[in-house]
């Protein structure tokens, strides 16, 4: 019988008896404070629903979710007219239909496939996520029935995306005059990968642009000839072998062995590329034209050199000085705090008070990260530090040890700041190295007189800086890069050296032919020779050259006397701008290629190792280059 025909004897009538949708349900039984009803719209399927005697919310939710708000008109026994009910129901259904239409138009299967592809690549997700039932239900529910693409479709989209990316990158690089590459090797889970990235400066906006060129796996033994071949082949594949100003590498083997072969040639001819005879190819009897590998000049990583000063020279000075024991005890207690915090973070409950403390637990072995972690510890108050050591059950730092750590942070703050400058990418140029090193030495010398524990260490570090960065101060390219950076110009040089530097800039600028510099007007050329008077000329070419040289000298003088520090002021000095593009394209650090290895810690998980080496490389290249070559096309 219908709900409206049911009367509960001896009890207050149920709320469903006065509900306008009651005719869609049939009463079945009482169940305490609830009643059981059958949905008539679900027939012939038996669908028993339970609802409170004082509320119909459960039944209303059923209608909204299962029957789209119930297209059948409501009963008109309440005080409204049938037209009102029909109008209200019609508007509700129209909204539902409109929503479905919008979803169907905006989210096509192709669009969903593109979005899933972008999600997999940009967030470095495993391909197996496509087969997870939860992920499939999520996509189906959000897209009103559209499906998740299979792995075969994903592999196909990766291939198409890589082909499109390489074509776009070739077009971009074809219009660039100067580029720089960085190279490094990464080993994880018994697999070694060779990464190489490319960097250039946009001639119009003067913004740094970067792209990854290769990320292949090194199957054989890592030797200097195999690395040289990888670098050469990558440059040739992207048609940049004649555009690469330098290749930046770290200062360790095997890269040191690679470029040591070209040291003599690069010193004799600064503008020439070094070449290397592939001994293996000669022994195997290959064609002679395949035996020569051409490599550009090498630039040693400045940030790596600075890290070596800390890792080697700093520790040697500490171990030989009177502060060795104090340094050892202080850092031992600091490391014990980090270790306890690390284990608590990964497996145990941590007290809320410890969570709120401004602690940094270094996750990688880098000095600048370690420095920041020590900086956070000394920022704690005495009460907070005492409570932290008590909760973690570690030995408390003594007052002298805290004083030692505070001076450590103060003295070496300039060193940490310089390292951060070198490891930047967007605003980091070769011209940054010399002013940074000069400022670093000045800052350290200022700390020396007030230092209680690190006076001798500062002297040792200053000597190490002079030794490791001597090649930058004796390199004309580094000097020109610094002089053409508006932030520094010639202010970093001694007054007696500035005139010579101006002459060097003028000489280099006179060889530049920027496209935005008006060419010298030629009063006569062969096409205008119509008589003897037009033919004979005396000294006009010389005069034109002299006028051009005076124009170059005047431009250099105005630039040197300028005070603007932004790169935009280079637009007023076209020849200086060309010098800036040529010499500051070089990066002083291999940090960009290291980011290719370390970004997203889940790249080398056991799941991801099921990918072939080729597809692993393709995913890495697509992810890294998404800023210059978007994954999704409009």
N, C-alpha and C positions, 0 to 999 in steps of 0.2 A: 504494500500500500504506500501511497505518496506520503511524504513527510507532513504535508498540511492536513492529512486525514488522521494522523496519529495524535492522540491526546494522552499525555502522561498523567495518569490518575493520581491524585493526592499530592502532586508536586507543581511547582511553578512551571509554566510553559517554557519550552526550550527556545533559545534565541532564533533557531532556524525556522520556527513556525511563522515568524513575521519577516523573514528574509526574502528579498525579491527574487532570488535565484533558487528558491527552495524546490521548485518544480523539476529541477534537474537531478534531484536525489530521491531515493526511496529508503524509508526507514527500515532497519533490520533488527536492531536490538539495543537495549540499554547496557552500559558497562560502567557502573559506578557514577561518577560525575560526567561521563561522556556518553555519547550515543554513536552507534555504528550505522552507516548509511552506504548505499550502493549508488555510484555515479551512473546516471542514465545515459550520459553521452559516451561512456566507455563501453556500453553494451555492444555486442554480446559478450565481451570480456568481463569477467567478474572482477570488480575493483571496489573492495570494501574500504571505506575511509572512516577514521575516528575523529570526532570533533567535540569540543566542550559544549555542554548544554547552555552556557552563557556566552559563547563566542562562535563565530563562523569563519574565523581567519584562516584556519587550515583548508576549508573547502574553497574559499576565495583564491588562495594560493594555487590550489589544484586547477581551478579554472584558468587562471592566468598563465600557468606554466604549460599545461597540457592542451588546453583548448583555445589558446590565444585570447583569453579574456571572455571566451564564450560568445560565438557569433549568433547563437539563438537569442531572440529578443527576451528580455526579462519579463517576469510576470507584472501585470499592471494593477495588482490589487492594492498596492500602497497608493498614497495620495498623489501620484504623478500621472500625467497623460501618456498614452502609448507613444505618441510622437516624441516626447522628451526622452523616453528610454531608447527609442530607436536612434535618435540623434546622438545621444551619448555613446551608445555602443558603436555606432558608425564611426564617430571620431576616433575611438579607441582602436578599432580595427584598421582605420586608415593610417594611424601612426605606426602600428605594427608592420603593415605592408610597406609603408614608406621606408622604415628602417631596414627591412629585408631588401628592398630595391637598392638602397644606398650601398649596403654591404656587397650586393651582387655586382654593382657597377665598379666600386672602388677596389675590391679585393677579388681579382681574378686568380685563377690557378697560376698563371705566369707571374703575377705580382707576388703571390705567396712564395713561390719558388725563389724569386730574387731576394726577398727579405730573409728567408731561411739561409740562403747562400751567404748573404752578408753577415748574418749572425754567426755562422760557422767559422768564417774566415777572420772577421774582426775580433771576435772573442776567443779564438783559438779553441773551439769546441771539437771534441772527437766526432768523427763521422758516424759513430755508432749511436749518437743521440737521435738520429733519424729513426732508428728501430725501437726506441724506448716507447712502451705503451703510453706512459704518462705524457710524453711530449706530443705524441700523435693525437691523444685526446684533447690536449690543450689547443692545438692548431685547429682541429675539427670543431671544437666548441666555439672558438673565437671567430671562426670564418664561416659559420653556418653551413658546415658540411664539406668544405674543401679539404683535400688530403695533403699529407706530407709526401714530398717527392722521395723517390728511392735513391740508393747510393749511386746507382749507375747514372741517374740524371745529375747528381751532384758532381761526380767525376767529370761529366761532360761540361758542366758549367765552369768548373775549375780550368779545364783546358781552354775553353772559349775566353774566359776572363784573362788568362795569362797571355793568350795571343793578342787580344785587344790591348792589354797593358803594354806589351813590348812594342806594338805599333805606335801607340801614343807616345811612349818614351823615346823612341827613335825620332819621331817628329820634333819633340821638344829639344832633344840634344842636337839635332841638326842645325838649329838656329842659335846655338850657344857657342861662343868663341873659346872660352876658357872653362875647364872643369878640373876637379880634384877628386881622387879616389882614396878610400881608406880600406885596408885589408887586415884581417885577423883570422885566427883559427880557434875554434871552440870544440872541446871534447867533453862529452857527457854520455854516461851509460855505454862506455866502450865504443862510441861512435864519434868520429871527428868530422867537423863541417868547416868549410872554408867560406867565409863571408867577405863580400866586397861591395862597397857602397860608393855612390857618385854624388858629388856636391857642386853646385854652381850658384852664381849670384844673378838674379834677374836684372837685365840691363836697364829696365824701365823703373821698377819699384825698388831696386837694390836690396831685395829680400833674399835670404838664403833659401835655396831649394835643395832637397835631398831625395835620393832614390836608391833602392837596392838593386844591384845588377846581377848578383849570383849568390847562391847559398848551397853549393853542391857538397856531397859527402866525399871525403878523401878515403878511398878504399885501400890504397897501397901505403907503403911507408912514406912518411912525410919527409921529403927532401927538398933542398933549395931549388933543384931543377924542376920538380913537379909544381912547386909554388910559382916559380917564374912562368911556367907554361900556363897555369891557371890565370894569372894576372894578364898576360899577353892575350890569351884567347878571349877573355871577357872584354878587354878594350877593343879588340877587333870586331867582336860580335855587335857592339853598339856604335861602331864607327867613330870612336873617340881617341884612337891611339895617337893622333896628331894634336889633340886638344888638351890632353892631360898635362897640367903643369907639374904636379907632384903626386906621388902615392905615399900616403901617411901610414906608417906601421909602428908597432911597438918596438922597444929596443932590445928584444930578446931574440934568441935563435928560434926558428930557422930563418926569420926575415933578415936578420943581420947578415947571414951568409948569402942570401939572395942578392942583395944590393952591394955587397962587398965586391962582387965580380965587376961592377960598373963604376967603382970609385975612381979609377984612373981616367976613364973616358969622360966622366961627368966633370972632373976638375979641369981637364984640358979644354973641353968645349961645353960651356954652360948651357948653350941653347940646343945641344944635340941630345938625342936619346941614347942611352947605353944599350949595347947589344950583347947577347949571350949565345954561345954556340952550345946547342943541346948535344952533349956527349953521347947520351943514349941513342939519339937519332942517328948520329954518325956511325956508331957501331952496328946499328941495325940496317945501314945502307939505304936510308930514305933519300928522297930527292933533296938537292942542295938548297932549294928555295925554302924548304921547310925546316932548315937547320938553325935559322936565326930568330931569336926572340928579342923584340925591342921593348924595353922598359923605360919609363920616364924617371927623372930624378927622384930620390927617396927623401922624405921628410920624417925625422924621428918624432915620436909622440911627446909633446911637452908635458902633458899631464902624467904620463908614465915616468918621465924623468923626475918630475916633482915627487911622485910617489916613491921612487927609488931613493930619493934623499931621506925620506922618512924611514923607509924599511931598512936601508943599509947604513947611511951615514949617521942618522939620528941615533939608532940603537948602538952603533959602534961608539959614538961619543958618550952615550949614557953608561955603557958597560965599562968604559975606561975611566969614568969620573967618580967622584965621591958620592954622587947621588944614586948609585946603582942599587943599593939595598933599599933605599926609600922608594925609588921608582918601582922596584919589584914588589914590595909589600903593598903599595897603594894599588897597582894595577891588578894584583892577585885578588884583592878584596872586591874590586870593581867587577872583575870577570865572574867572581862567585855570585854576585848579585844578578848579573845578566843571565847566568846559567840557571839560577833558581827561577827567575821570572820567566825565562823561556819555557822551562818544563811545566811551570804552572799554567802558562798560556795555552799549551797544547794538550794538557791532560787533566789538570786538577782545578778545583774551584779556587778562585782567588778572592781574597777579601775585597769588599767594595772600596775600602780606603786605598788599597794598593792600586786598584784600577784607575782611581781618580788622579794618582800622582803622575806628573809629566815625565814619565820614563820612556826611554827609547832603547830597545833591545836590538843590537846590531845583528842582522840576519846574514850579512855577507862580510867577507874579510876585506874590508877597505878602510883605509885610515880615516878618511873624512867621515864615514859613518861612525866609526869608533870615537872620533873626536866629538861628534854631536851627542853621542850617548854619554860620554864623560861630562859634557856641558850640562846635560839634563840632571845628572846626579848631583853636581855641585850647586844646582839651582834650588835643591830641596833645603828647607830649613833644618836646623839641628834636631828639632822634635820629630819632623817627618822622616828624616834619615834614620834616627834612632828607632822609631817605630817600624820602619821598613826592614831594617836589619833584624829586629826581634821577631817579626812575623815570618821572615824568610829563614831565620835561624842561621845567619851568617855573621862572621866577625865584624864588629863595628869599626868604621874608619876612625883613626885617631886624629886629634886636632892638627898635628904636623902633616899627616898624610892629606888631610883636606886642604891645608895651605899649599902643599905641593901640587895637588890637582888643580886648584884655582889658578896658580901661576902658570901651570901647563896650558890651561885653556886660554889665559890672557896672552901669553907669549906667542902661541902658535895659532892664534886666530887669523893673522894675516896669511899664514900658509894655507889654512883651510879655505879662506876666501879666494885665494889665487887658484887653488885646485878646482873650486866650483866654477870660476871663470873659464878655465881651460876645458872643462867638461861640458860646457854649454855648446849649443849648436847654432841657433838662429843668429846670435849676436857675437859670434866668436870668429875672429879672423887671425891670419898670421901676424898682422900688425899689432895684435894685442900682446904678444909674447914679451917683447923687449920692455915696454912700459910696465908690465906686470912684474917682471923680475926686478927691475930697478926699484919700483915701489915696495916690493917685498923685502928687499935688502934694507931699504931705509926704515921700514917699519920694525924689522927685527933689531936693527942697531939702536932704535929709540928705546926698545925694551931692555937692552943689555945692561944699562947702568942701574935700573931699578930691579933687575932680576936677582933673587936670592939663591935660587937653585939652578938656573939654566944659563948663567953667564957664559961658561965655557962651551956649553952645547950650542949656543947661538953663534959663537965664533966658528965652530966646526961646520955648522950648516951654511954659513956665509961662504966659507971656502968651497964647500961642495956645490953650492949654486954657481959659483964662478966657473968651476970645472965642467959641470954638466951642461951649462947653457952658453959656453964660450962660442960654440959654432953659430949661434943666432946673432951674437954681437959682431962677428966677423963676416957675416953673410950680407951682401948688398941687397939681395932680394928681400930679406927680412927688414932691412932698414928702409927700403922703398915702400914696403907694405905698411910700415909704421908711419912714415912721413905722409902717405896719401890717405891715412885715416883721419878725418877731420877732428876727432876727439883728441888727437895727440899732435899732429902736424910735426913741427920741429922743436916743440917745447921741451922734450925729453933730452935733447942734445946739448952739449956744451956750446957756448957762443962761438968758440973758435972753429967748430966743425960744421956750423950751419951753412956757411958759404960754399963749402965743398959739396954738401948735400944738395944744395940748390942747383949747382952745376950738374950733378948726377941726375937729378930729376929732369932738368931741361934737356939733357942728352937723351934720356929715355923717352921723354914726351915728344921730342922732335921726330922720333921714329914711329909715333903713333899716327894713325889715320882714322880717327873716329868718324862714323857716318854722319854725326850731327855737327861736324865742324865744316864750315863752308870752305870749299877748295879754293885755292888761290886762283884769282882770275888770270887767265892766260890771254894776253893781248893779241897774240898771233898763233895760229896753228896751220897745219898743212892745208886744211880745207879752205882757208881764206887767202892762200897765195895765188894772186891773179896777175901780179906784175913784179918787176925787179924791186920796186920800193917795198912791196910786201914781203919779199924774200929776205932782204938784208936787214939784220938786227945785230946790236952790239951790247952784250952784257945784260940783256933783260932777264935771262934765266938766273944769273948770279944775283941780280937785284931782287928777283922774286924769292930766291932762297934766303937772302938776308932779311927780307921783310917777314918771311915765315918764322925765321929764327927769333927775330925781335918779338913777334907775337907770342911765341912759346915762352920766352923769358918773361915777358910781361904777365902772362897767365900764371906762371909759377910764382912770381913775386906777389901778385894779388892774393893767390891762394895762401901762401905762407903768412902773409900779414893779416889774414882773416881771423875771425874769432868764433865763428859758428862751429858747433860740435856735432850737429846732426848730419847724417849722410845725405840729406836732401840738398845741402849746400853744394854738393859735387855737381849738381845739374848746371851750375854756373861756370864750371871749369871742365869742359868736355875732355881735354887731354888728360887732366889729373884723374878724371873719372875712369878713363880707359886704363890708366896705370893701376888704379884701385881694383878694377875688375880683374886685371891680369895677376897681380901679386897677392891680393887678399882672397882670391878664390880658394887658396890653400887653407885647410883647417890645421890648427896646431895640435889636434888630438884625435885619437881613434875612438873616442866615446860613441859616435854615431853607429859604428859597426858593432860595438859591444852591446848597444841597445838592441840591435838586430838579434843578438844571441839571447839576451836576458829578459826581454819584455815578455810578460805572461809566463809565470812559473810552471804552468801545466803543459808546456810544449813537449817535453821529453818524458811524459808519463808512459807507463807500460802500454796503455791503450793506443797512444799515438805511434808507438813503435811498429804497429801493424801496418802503417802506411809505408809505401815504397819510398825510397830516397827521392825519386823524382817528384812525387806528389807532396812530400814534406817540404821540398824546396819551393814548389809552386805556391803552396799555402803561405809560406813565409814571405815570398816576394809580393804576393797580392796584398797581404796585411800591411807590410811596411810601406808599400807604394800607394796605399789608398788615399793619401793626402794629395798626391800629384796626379794620380790616375784613378778616379773614383771607381768603386766596384760596380755600382749600379748606374746605368745610363738612363737619361731622361726619356 
